[in-house]
Amino acid sequence: MSDFFNLPALKSLSVQTFNETKPFPNHLFKEILLPEAFNNLYNNFPSLELFEKHVNRPRGKSGQRPHNRYYLAFEKSIYHKNDQSGPGVTKIEQLPEVWQEFVREVQTFEPYQEFLRRYLNLDEYEIRYAWHVGETGSEVSPHCDSFDKIGTHIFYFNTSADWEIEWGGSILALSGKKTAKTNPDISDFESVEGFDIRDNSSFLFKNTADGWHATEVLTCPPNHYRRLFNVIVQKKKTEKTLKKVWHFLSGKN
């Protein structure tokens, strides 16, 4: 038994259907969390005091617009090189009690781990966790995830009572890129499919070369926030190291 997961929902979609979904494997799961569990996590979402605010941080060499937001990593942040303390990084004991329990279950509950392995076709992998909070003006510009990411499972913590579709926030799956530039706009794609993230929704997707996705600029009123928790599945560091060696040997570094 699980204190958090709706077990039938973990197997509600065939792997074949997931993998055949275009433009990249993805699915919006509804009510994958038990209603009481979702409500408890929603009502006790980590305080913004734990987050650090990201404003105009550069996104590598792509020229893509920065993803301005509040950001919180669990135990270790990719944005902190050495000092893994202070705003933007949380230890488990700093989280509300229900979130401590949820993170532990995500880390150890075999049916959920099997859910990730089944849909993402995992062998060796590692997982990191991060919370994002968006406010008025926040945006996730069109991008593909980095090579080291295998896939991401995003748990959303907004409801119909606190969020209007017209404010943006829906995750967008993009296809038919009409430009060669690496920093496209949403209008540079032939097809845009949006997913309603409210009311106990979670979005699982596999990272591919054509896995372009985005979120429109948020137009919510002040003191309204788009809130989510990411389970980010990555290749083991040995594989990332091998890729760097390959780039060096091939002269592509």
Secondary structure as GFF3:
##gff-version 3
##sequence-region A 1 253
A	DSSP	alpha_helix	7	10	.	.	.	ID=ss1
A	DSSP	alpha_helix	15	20	.	.	.	ID=ss2
A	DSSP	beta_strand	26	30	.	.	.	ID=ss3
A	DSSP	alpha_helix	35	43	.	.	.	ID=ss4
A	DSSP	three_ten_helix	48	50	.	.	.	ID=ss5
A	DSSP	beta_strand	52	54	.	.	.	ID=ss6
A	DSSP	beta_strand	69	74	.	.	.	ID=ss7
A	DSSP	beta_strand	89	90	.	.	.	ID=ss8
A	DSSP	three_ten_helix	92	94	.	.	.	ID=ss9
A	DSSP	alpha_helix	97	108	.	.	.	ID=ss10
A	DSSP	alpha_helix	110	120	.	.	.	ID=ss11
A	DSSP	beta_strand	126	134	.	.	.	ID=ss12
A	DSSP	beta_strand	140	143	.	.	.	ID=ss13
A	DSSP	beta_strand	149	156	.	.	.	ID=ss14
A	DSSP	three_ten_helix	165	167	.	.	.	ID=ss15
A	DSSP	beta_strand	171	177	.	.	.	ID=ss16
A	DSSP	three_ten_helix	186	188	.	.	.	ID=ss17
A	DSSP	beta_strand	189	195	.	.	.	ID=ss18
A	DSSP	beta_strand	201	206	.	.	.	ID=ss19
A	DSSP	beta_strand	213	215	.	.	.	ID=ss20
A	DSSP	beta_strand	226	234	.	.	.	ID=ss21
A	DSSP	alpha_helix	237	249	.	.	.	ID=ss22
###
